[in-house]
């Protein structure tokens, strides 16, 4: 990676961590069989003041699903199962959405026809004291019991629609156990992790506690300091329970660059990366007047998603267990990839991964839709006032939207502004007022950014 690209990447990571409050982050770039860049940012342990390193272990969340899919492919290639086998051949699975059979292929591709039942969200939030619900779950069998009675929630015939389904990957882990005669963690360790040299990657509390370089998990809240959070070592397993480092994930990336390294065949990897179904997200070229090179829809394979990225295929997966986040992304044809891990939920790591790869490819970040949106709306955030400061207003970012607030009243008025066109001199947004569409415009002037909202003209006076 060229020095100028390294410096820009490091500044971007630093700035995004500072803005979102992420305590620690580790990143590794891989080209072929080489780690071409690796660094830790911030702290893996705030209380002890310990720095994050490229070897720091974090929970990788749903990046674990690609390992689960890899294990299923390995069993399929050994003749232990077929991807077209009905799920109820292995487990008590009473669901037949629209009267059709759910097969292993459907669980792998999140196309069972069942929507997310959100047990993972409930137990993670409950354990970290931010809502959720207590559920007595410590095994996939408990998840099957939790799912009992969900027939009325069936939404589509198998194979028709993508619904991210954590429960399905929990059941795949149970199938791995029943066919292999080993626990899920033992099977992954013996058949995948150790052969790849991922000797520190693990699943248990004791293994993590004994490691010399493990990140403390943190709950991040707006306007509050980070507090220590909780991992779920039994309730979350084959769907999101692995701990690893970016250095060990770099070895995992090389499996995809080297035809499976004997763990699965090149044909098996191709099946995993095949785009079986589109995700619900769609590109929004209207925001810019035309489609940008980075604006393409995302498809899902087996434990991996894919999309076009500067004319090439970008494959990967993200992960979050709230108190740690992860993203793995790679361009198979270029044998180029990135692994990013953090000990909290802050700036989206999927976006940092795309930034890192774009910089390595020498591409303009303005071609990335999320980057263009950030560049367009971030300068609009701040405090505003009317003529002679008769009224005060605040504009804050809320994800991909802006929120306009008039604070000087007993009940402050809050208005969500939806981006409409961002490619011209005067970025335009809209909101709803009395059931009608109301256009809202920002424009630069010699006096600073001005905001036209309904009857008012407001002028930016400073940052929030």
Long-range contacts (C-beta under 8 A, 24 or more apart in sequence): 1-29, 1-36, 1-37, 1-359, 1-360, 5-359, 5-360, 5-362, 6-37, 8-359, 9-355, 9-356, 9-359, 10-39, 10-41, 12-352, 12-355, 13-41, 13-352, 14-41, 16-346, 16-347, 16-352, 17-41, 17-42, 17-342, 17-346, 17-347, 19-347, 20-220, 20-346, 20-347, 21-220, 21-226, 21-344, 21-346, 22-220, 22-342, 22-343, 22-344, 22-346, 22-347, 23-216, 23-218, 23-226, 23-342, 23-343, 23-344, 24-51, 24-52, 24-56, 24-215, 24-342, 24-343, 24-344, 25-52, 25-340, 25-341, 25-342, 25-343, 25-349, 26-52, 26-53, 26-54, 26-56, 26-58, 26-245, 26-246, 26-340, 26-341, 26-342, 27-54, 27-246, 27-338, 27-339, 27-340, 27-341, 27-352, 27-356, 28-54, 28-246, 28-247, 28-249, 28-250, 28-338, 28-339, 29-336, 29-337, 29-338, 29-356, 29-360, 30-250, 30-253, 30-254, 30-257, 30-330, 30-336, 30-337, 30-338, 30-339, 31-335, 31-336, 31-360, 32-254, 32-257, 32-335, 33-254, 33-257, 33-258, 35-247, 35-250, 38-246, 38-247, 38-250, 44-213, 44-214, 44-215, 44-216, 44-343, 45-215, 45-216, 46-216, 46-218, 46-226, 47-216, 47-228, 52-215, 52-343, 53-213, 54-245, 54-246, 54-247, 55-200, 55-213, 55-245, 55-247, 56-213, 56-214, 56-215, 56-245, 56-341, 57-200, 57-201, 57-202, 57-208, 57-211, 57-213, 57-214, 57-215, 57-243, 57-244, 57-245, 58-214, 58-215, 58-243, 58-244, 58-245, 58-324, 58-326, 58-341, 58-342, 58-343, 59-217, 59-231, 59-240, 59-241, 59-242, 59-243, 59-319, 59-321, 59-323, 59-324, 59-326, 60-240, 60-242, 60-243, 60-244, 60-249, 60-319, 60-324, 60-326, 60-328, 60-341, 61-240, 61-318, 61-319, 61-320, 61-321, 61-324, 61-325, 61-326, 62-166, 62-169, 62-239, 62-240, 62-317, 62-318, 62-319, 62-320, 62-326, 63-242, 63-249, 63-317, 63-318, 63-319, 63-326, 63-327, 63-328, 64-169, 64-238, 64-239, 64-240, 64-241, 64-242, 64-319, 65-169, 65-238, 65-239, 65-240, 65-303, 65-317, 66-272, 66-303, 66-304, 66-317, 66-328, 67-188, 67-192, 67-242, 67-252, 67-303, 68-169, 68-172, 68-173, 68-176, 68-184, 68-238, 68-239, 68-303, 69-108, 69-172, 69-272, 69-302, 69-303, 69-304, 70-192, 70-255, 70-263, 70-264, 70-272, 70-303, 71-176, 71-187, 71-188, 71-191, 71-192, 72-104, 72-108, 72-172, 72-175, 72-176, 72-302, 73-264, 73-268, 73-271, 73-272, 73-302, 74-191, 74-192, 74-263, 74-264, 74-268, 75-176, 75-179, 75-180, 76-268, 77-264, 77-265, 77-268, 80-179, 80-180, 81-175, 81-179, 83-108, 83-271, 87-171, 87-175, 90-174, 90-175, 90-178, 90-179, 91-144, 91-171, 91-174, 91-175, 91-178, 92-144, 93-144, 93-171, 94-151, 95-150, 95-151, 95-154, 97-154, 97-155, 97-156, 97-157, 97-158, 98-154, 98-156, 98-157, 98-158, 99-157, 100-157, 100-158, 101-158, 102-158, 103-158, 104-172, 104-175, 105-159, 105-276, 106-158, 106-159, 106-168, 107-165, 107-168, 107-169, 107-171, 107-172, 108-168, 108-172, 108-302, 108-303, 109-162, 109-276, 109-277, 109-300, 109-301, 109-302, 110-162, 110-163, 110-164, 110-165, 110-168, 110-277, 110-300, 111-158, 111-159, 111-160, 111-161, 111-162, 111-163, 111-276, 111-277, 112-158, 112-163, 112-165, 112-168, 113-154, 113-155, 113-156, 113-157, 113-158, 113-159, 113-160, 113-161, 113-163, 114-150, 114-153, 114-154, 114-155, 114-163, 114-165, 114-167, 114-168, 115-153, 115-155, 115-163, 115-165, 116-163, 116-164, 116-165, 116-166, 116-167, 117-146, 117-147, 117-150, 117-153, 117-165, 117-167, 119-143, 119-146, 119-166, 119-167, 120-166, 120-235, 120-236, 120-239, 120-240, 123-232, 123-235, 123-236, 124-232, 124-236, 124-321, 124-322, 125-322, 127-229, 127-230, 127-232, 128-219, 128-229, 128-230, 128-322, 128-323, 129-219, 130-219, 130-221, 130-322, 135-235, 137-234, 137-235, 138-234, 138-235, 139-234, 140-170, 140-171, 140-173, 140-174, 140-177, 140-237, 140-238, 141-174, 142-235, 143-167, 143-170, 143-171, 144-171, 144-174, 159-277, 161-277, 162-277, 162-278, 162-279, 162-280, 162-300, 166-239, 166-240, 167-239, 169-238, 169-239, 169-240, 169-303, 170-237, 170-238, 170-239, 172-238, 173-237, 173-238, 173-239, 174-238, 176-238, 184-237, 184-238, 185-237, 188-242, 191-263, 192-263, 195-261, 195-262, 195-263, 196-248, 196-251, 196-252, 196-254, 196-255, 196-261, 196-263, 197-248, 197-251, 198-244, 198-248, 198-251, 198-252, 199-248, 200-244, 200-245, 200-248, 201-242, 201-243, 201-244, 201-245, 201-248, 202-242, 202-243, 203-233, 203-237, 203-241, 203-242, 203-243, 204-233, 205-231, 205-233, 207-243, 208-243, 213-245, 214-243, 215-324, 215-341, 215-343, 216-343, 217-321, 217-323, 217-324, 217-343, 217-344, 218-323, 218-343, 218-344, 219-322, 219-323, 219-344, 220-344, 220-345, 220-346, 226-344, 229-322, 229-323, 230-323, 231-321, 231-323, 231-324, 232-321, 236-321, 240-319, 240-321, 244-341, 245-341, 246-339, 246-340, 246-341, 249-328, 249-339, 249-341, 250-337, 250-339, 252-328, 252-339, 253-328, 253-330, 253-337, 253-339, 256-315, 256-330, 256-332, 256-337, 257-330, 257-332, 257-335, 257-337, 271-301, 271-302, 272-301, 272-302, 272-303, 272-304, 273-301, 273-304, 273-306, 273-313, 273-315, 273-332, 274-301, 274-302, 275-299, 275-300, 275-301, 275-306, 276-300, 276-301, 276-302, 279-305, 283-369, 284-369, 286-421, 287-369, 287-373, 287-419, 287-420, 287-421, 287-422, 287-423, 288-369, 288-372, 288-421, 288-422, 288-423, 289-421, 289-423, 289-424, 292-366, 292-367, 292-368, 292-369, 292-372, 293-363, 293-367, 294-354, 294-358, 294-367, 294-368, 294-369, 294-371, 295-369, 309-354, 309-357, 310-358, 310-361, 310-363, 310-367, 314-354, 314-357, 316-350, 316-353, 318-348, 318-349, 318-350, 320-345, 325-349, 327-352, 327-353, 328-353, 329-353, 329-354, 329-357, 331-357, 334-361, 336-360, 336-361, 372-422, 373-400, 373-419, 373-422, 376-419, 376-422, 376-427, 377-402, 377-419, 377-422, 377-427, 379-449, 380-427, 380-442, 380-449, 380-451, 380-460, 381-463, 381-464, 382-449, 382-460, 382-461, 382-462, 382-463, 382-464, 383-460, 383-461, 383-462, 383-463, 383-464, 384-451, 384-458, 384-459, 384-460, 384-461, 385-458, 385-459, 385-461, 386-456, 386-457, 386-458, 386-459, 387-457, 391-456, 391-458, 393-451, 393-453, 393-458, 394-464, 395-451, 395-460, 396-464, 402-429, 404-431, 404-440, 404-451, 404-453, 415-453
